[in-house]
Each structure stands twice: as C-alpha cells, then as structure tokens.
C-alpha cells in the first residue's frame, strides 16, 4: 500500500530554518512526483512545492520561492523540504503526497513565532 510519513516539524522563530522529511513506500518511487502541501489555520490546503522523481524537475509556489528547497534521496525513498528564512505565515500543518494523490499522511506541524 502507498504510504507517506512526514517528520521534522517544530517551533522556530521567524528567520529560522527547518528541514522536513517525507518517507514514502508502496509505489515505484522513481516514476512519480512528490509534492509538499500545507494547511494554515482556517485556510485551505495548498501546494507549495513538487519534485519529479524521474527527472528532478521542481516547482515552487511564489510564496516560498527562494526560501524553500525540495530535494530527494531516491536510495532512501525520501523527499526533503529545506525551509529557510521562515515567516509566521509559514505556520501550518505540512503534508507530502504523491502526484497523482495517494493516501494523505498525518502531516507535521510547523509553527513560526514572530
């Protein structure tokens, strides 16, 4: 079965950094894309970054471009999201998922204090 597990969230001051991890299993990792999504309190879930496991192409939402970096370790079936220069508006529950979507994981909380 397809499964993703997110980790790495926490509490950080504005301007700080965190690295999120997405461990994936149950599907041919190299054939899909993996995306990071976040849901801020009271808002809809939004896609913020994506990486093609086939050719390494990446996508970033304007809100995180230049601050976040997505990468992958195919040997570990893991995708990372390095988040730098964090802002209070980055606070939310962060999820990863395959693209096309599979089951959603529990997510990992990120809280950025001002």
C-alpha positions as a Markdown table, in Angstrom:
| # | Residue | x | y | z |
|---|---|---|---|---|
| 1 | Unk | 0.0 | 0.0 | 0.0 |
| 2 | Unk | 1.1 | 3.5 | -0.7 |
| 3 | Unk | 2.2 | 5.3 | 2.4 |
| 4 | Unk | 3.9 | 8.6 | 3.2 |
| 5 | Unk | 5.2 | 9.7 | 6.6 |
| 6 | Unk | 6.1 | 13.3 | 7.3 |
| 7 | Unk | 8.5 | 14.5 | 10.0 |
| 8 | Unk | 10.7 | 17.3 | 11.0 |
| 9 | Unk | 8.3 | 20.0 | 12.0 |
| 10 | Unk | 8.6 | 22.1 | 15.2 |
| 11 | Unk | 8.6 | 25.5 | 16.7 |
| 12 | Unk | 11.0 | 28.0 | 15.3 |
| 13 | Unk | 11.5 | 31.8 | 15.4 |
| 14 | Unk | 11.0 | 33.9 | 12.4 |
| 15 | Unk | 14.1 | 33.9 | 10.2 |
| 16 | Unk | 14.9 | 30.4 | 11.3 |
| 17 | Unk | 15.1 | 27.1 | 9.4 |
| 18 | Unk | 13.6 | 23.6 | 9.5 |
| 19 | Unk | 14.0 | 20.6 | 7.3 |
| 20 | Unk | 11.0 | 18.4 | 6.7 |
| 21 | Unk | 11.3 | 14.8 | 5.6 |
| 22 | Unk | 8.8 | 12.6 | 3.7 |
| 23 | Unk | 9.4 | 8.9 | 3.8 |
| 24 | Unk | 7.5 | 7.1 | 1.0 |
| 25 | Unk | 6.7 | 3.5 | 0.4 |
| 26 | Unk | 4.5 | 1.2 | -1.5 |
| 27 | Unk | 5.0 | 2.5 | -5.0 |
| 28 | Unk | 7.7 | 2.8 | -7.6 |
| 29 | Unk | 9.4 | 5.9 | -6.2 |
| 30 | Unk | 11.3 | 6.9 | -9.3 |
| 31 | Unk | 8.2 | 7.0 | -11.5 |
| 32 | Unk | 6.1 | 9.6 | -9.7 |
| 33 | Unk | 6.3 | 13.1 | -8.4 |
| 34 | Unk | 6.2 | 14.0 | -4.7 |
| 35 | Unk | 4.7 | 17.3 | -3.5 |
| 36 | Unk | 4.7 | 19.2 | -0.3 |
| 37 | Unk | 1.4 | 20.8 | 0.8 |
| 38 | Unk | 0.5 | 22.9 | 3.8 |
| 39 | Unk | -2.7 | 23.9 | 5.5 |
| 40 | Unk | -2.6 | 27.1 | 7.6 |
| 41 | Unk | -5.1 | 27.5 | 10.4 |
| 42 | Unk | -8.5 | 28.4 | 8.9 |
| 43 | Unk | -7.3 | 28.0 | 5.3 |
| 44 | Unk | -7.5 | 25.5 | 2.5 |
| 45 | Unk | -4.6 | 23.1 | 1.9 |
| 46 | Unk | -2.3 | 24.5 | -0.7 |
| 47 | Unk | 0.5 | 23.0 | -2.8 |
| 48 | Unk | 3.9 | 24.7 | -2.1 |
| 49 | Unk | 6.5 | 22.5 | -3.9 |
| 50 | Unk | 6.9 | 19.4 | -6.0 |
| 51 | Unk | 9.7 | 17.4 | -7.4 |
| 52 | Unk | 9.6 | 14.9 | -10.3 |
| 53 | Unk | 11.4 | 11.7 | -9.2 |
| 54 | Unk | 12.1 | 10.9 | -12.8 |
| 55 | Unk | 14.0 | 13.9 | -14.0 |
| 56 | Unk | 14.4 | 16.1 | -10.9 |
| 57 | Unk | 12.3 | 19.0 | -12.1 |
| 58 | Unk | 11.0 | 21.1 | -9.3 |
| 59 | Unk | 8.1 | 23.6 | -8.7 |
| 60 | Unk | 7.7 | 26.2 | -6.0 |
| 61 | Unk | 4.8 | 28.3 | -5.1 |
| 62 | Unk | 5.5 | 32.0 | -5.3 |
| 63 | Unk | 5.1 | 32.3 | -1.5 |
| 64 | Unk | 8.0 | 30.0 | -0.8 |
| 65 | Unk | 10.2 | 30.5 | -3.9 |
| 66 | Unk | 13.8 | 31.5 | -3.0 |
| 67 | Unk | 13.3 | 30.3 | 0.7 |
| 68 | Unk | 12.4 | 26.6 | 0.4 |
| 69 | Unk | 14.3 | 23.9 | -1.4 |
| 70 | Unk | 12.9 | 20.5 | -2.3 |
| 71 | Unk | 15.2 | 17.5 | -2.8 |
| 72 | Unk | 15.1 | 13.8 | -2.9 |
| 73 | Unk | 17.2 | 10.8 | -1.9 |
| 74 | Unk | 16.0 | 8.0 | -4.2 |
| 75 | Unk | 18.0 | 5.4 | -2.4 |
| 76 | Unk | 16.1 | 6.2 | 0.8 |
| 77 | Unk | 12.7 | 6.9 | -0.9 |
| 78 | Unk | 12.7 | 10.2 | 0.9 |
| 79 | Unk | 11.9 | 13.7 | -0.1 |
| 80 | Unk | 13.1 | 16.7 | 1.9 |
| 81 | Unk | 11.9 | 20.3 | 2.2 |
| 82 | Unk | 14.5 | 22.6 | 3.4 |
| 83 | Unk | 12.8 | 25.7 | 4.7 |
| 84 | Unk | 14.9 | 28.8 | 5.4 |
| 85 | Unk | 14.0 | 32.4 | 6.4 |
| 86 | Unk | 10.8 | 31.2 | 7.9 |
| 87 | Unk | 7.9 | 33.6 | 8.4 |
| 88 | Unk | 5.0 | 33.5 | 10.8 |
| 89 | Unk | 2.7 | 33.0 | 7.7 |
| 90 | Unk | 4.5 | 29.7 | 7.1 |
| 91 | Unk | 2.8 | 28.3 | 10.2 |
| 92 | Unk | 0.7 | 25.3 | 9.4 |
| 93 | Unk | 0.3 | 21.5 | 9.0 |
| 94 | Unk | 2.7 | 20.3 | 6.3 |
| 95 | Unk | 1.9 | 17.2 | 4.3 |
| 96 | Unk | 3.6 | 15.3 | 1.5 |
| 97 | Unk | 1.9 | 13.2 | -1.1 |
| 98 | Unk | 2.5 | 11.6 | -4.4 |
| 99 | Unk | 1.3 | 13.3 | -7.6 |
| 100 | Unk | -1.3 | 11.9 | -8.6 |
| 101 | Unk | -2.5 | 11.8 | -5.0 |
| 102 | Unk | -2.4 | 8.8 | -2.8 |
| 103 | Unk | -3.5 | 8.5 | 0.8 |
| 104 | Unk | -2.7 | 11.5 | 3.0 |
| 105 | Unk | -0.4 | 11.1 | 6.0 |
| 106 | Unk | -0.7 | 12.7 | 9.4 |
| 107 | Unk | 1.4 | 15.7 | 8.5 |
| 108 | Unk | 3.9 | 17.5 | 10.6 |
| 109 | Unk | 3.3 | 20.8 | 12.4 |
| 110 | Unk | 5.4 | 23.9 | 11.7 |
| 111 | Unk | 5.0 | 26.9 | 14.0 |
| 112 | Unk | 6.9 | 30.1 | 13.3 |
| 113 | Unk | 6.8 | 32.7 | 16.1 |
| 114 | Unk | 7.3 | 36.3 | 15.4 |
